[in-house]
Amino acid sequence: MIQDKIREIRAGELPAFNEAYSRYHQSIYQFVFKKTQSEYIATEVVQLCFIRLWEKRNSLSETTELNVQLFGMARQVMIDEMRKESTRLKYNTQSSQYPFTDNLMKMIESKDMLKHFEQEIEAMPPMRKMVFNLSRDNGLSYLEIAEMLGISTKTVENHIGKVLSRLKHYMFTILM
């Protein structure tokens, strides 16, 4: 029964808390991600929401379903995080040494974009992915890659061009 789970959480029983986490963390993540379009913020809000659940377990209502209380907490945590974000951005002073990373929102967006880029690269044909990784991760020249793989430098250039073209296309579809 739902009230029993709430009573167990209120009593500090970890199995009940763990069950609530297992049952609701994914749906809370999806809820926050849908609102913010940020994997980073969604992950943070889920963590903070369940920390708040544990810290405020004594004040849980036994008459309101747990999921309603959790989503209410998640909504409030999300609003708090967005307010903090807004305040940081408002008072953020741009550093000449790190102009891009000082803006936390841009950092979050770049982490999300990087994760999507990595997923796009993973979905590419093995040879193309290998050529791109040798170039970008290992810093090898087109000639070094060509000699290593026994292909022409023009083929290396074509593979990297196709990867970059796909990533640019992906980026423009996100921005539009």
Number of C-alpha atoms within 10 A of each C-alpha: 5 13 14 11 19 24 17 16 23 22 12 15 13 13 12 18 20 13 13 19 18 11 12 17 18 14 14 23 20 16 17 24 17 12 12 14 14 18 19 15 19 23 18 16 25 27 17 17 24 21 12 15 23 16 12 12 19 14 9 18 14 14 9 12 14 19 15 10 14 22 18 13 20 25 18 14 20 22 13 13 16 14 12 12 14 14 11 15 16 10 8 12 11 13 11 8 8 9 10 14 14 17 18 15 17 13 14 16 15 14 15 16 16 12 13 15 17 12 11 15 20 13 10 14 10 11 12 20 18 19 23 25 15 17 17 12 10 9 12 16 14 20 15 15 21 18 12 11 13 9 12 14 16 12 14 23 17 14 19 21 14 15 19 14 12 16 17 13 11 15 14 10 9 9 6 5
